[in-house]
């Protein structure tokens, strides 16, 4: 199964608007008992979340997974830092790449693959304001071309 394939639970749509995504990594997540149940119900929010390399391990911060309704005392802290599972070579590569200025580890989407929760992590370089405007112009031009082509097909 290719990277990013599976039942999508949450997607960070703003990531492609704010960053040039250069590489993607499929990672596993260390979750507590009721977190996976809450994820299967689609109760996650990737907005404002980010990953950081700390002490040779990668952690995901500000990922909000809502508490499970039937979890009572076994529920978890919704915003706790979660460890991401990567190979040592990948972590060492990320350490070198994130040391460069302007690069960040951005979570792109959470999905279920073969019963496991996976996170698609992107290595992104921040866009400047003029880059964002340029992308909007390209998107608008593409939309206009498609609209004109559709109108021409109707005739």
BELVEN-V9305 format. One record per residue. N is the residue number from 0. RES is the residue in one small letter. D_CENTER is the distance of its C-alpha to the mean C-alpha in Angstrom with 1 decimal. Layout:
BEGIN
N:RES:D_CENTER  N:RES:D_CENTER
END
This chain:
BEGIN
0:x:18.2  1:x:15.9  2:x:12.3  3:x:9.9  4:x:13.2  5:x:14.0  6:x:14.0  7:x:10.8  8:x:10.7  9:x:8.0  10:x:6.1  11:x:5.3  12:x:8.5  13:x:9.6  14:x:7.5  15:x:9.9  16:x:12.7  17:x:12.5  18:x:11.7  19:x:13.2  20:x:10.7  21:x:13.3  22:x:12.1  23:x:9.5  24:x:10.0  25:x:9.9  26:x:10.4  27:x:12.3  28:x:12.4  29:x:15.8  30:x:16.3  31:x:19.6  32:x:21.8  33:x:21.0  34:x:17.2  35:x:16.8  36:x:19.4  37:x:17.6  38:x:14.3  39:x:16.7  40:x:18.0  41:x:14.7  42:x:14.8  43:x:11.4  44:x:10.0  45:x:6.7  46:x:9.0  47:x:10.2  48:x:8.2  49:x:8.4  50:x:9.6  51:x:13.2  52:x:15.8  53:x:18.8  54:x:21.9  55:x:20.7  56:x:17.7  57:x:14.0  58:x:13.1  59:x:10.2  60:x:11.7  61:x:11.9  62:x:9.8  63:x:12.5  64:x:13.8  65:x:17.1  66:x:20.2  67:x:21.7  68:x:24.8  69:x:27.1  70:x:25.9  71:x:28.5  72:x:29.1  73:x:26.5  74:x:23.6  75:x:21.1  76:x:20.0  77:x:17.0  78:x:15.5  79:x:16.5  80:x:14.9  81:x:13.6  82:x:14.4  83:x:12.3  84:x:14.5  85:x:15.0  86:x:18.3  87:x:20.5  88:x:20.7  89:x:17.0  90:x:17.0  91:x:20.1  92:x:18.7  93:x:15.7  94:x:18.4  95:x:20.4  96:x:17.8  97:x:16.5  98:x:20.1  99:x:20.5  100:x:20.5  101:x:17.8  102:x:15.0  103:x:11.9  104:x:9.0  105:x:5.8  106:x:2.6  107:x:1.8  108:x:3.6  109:x:6.4  110:x:9.7  111:x:13.2  112:x:15.0  113:x:18.6  114:x:18.5  115:x:15.8  116:x:12.4  117:x:9.9  118:x:6.4  119:x:5.3  120:x:5.4  121:x:6.9  122:x:10.2  123:x:10.9  124:x:14.3  125:x:14.9  126:x:16.8  127:x:20.1  128:x:21.5  129:x:23.6  130:x:20.7  131:x:19.0  132:x:22.4  133:x:23.0  134:x:19.9  135:x:21.1  136:x:24.5  137:x:23.5  138:x:21.6  139:x:24.7  140:x:27.1  141:x:25.4  142:x:25.7  143:x:29.3  144:x:30.1  145:x:28.8  146:x:30.7  147:x:33.9  148:x:33.6  149:x:33.3  150:x:36.3  151:x:38.3  152:x:37.7  153:x:39.2  154:x:42.4
END
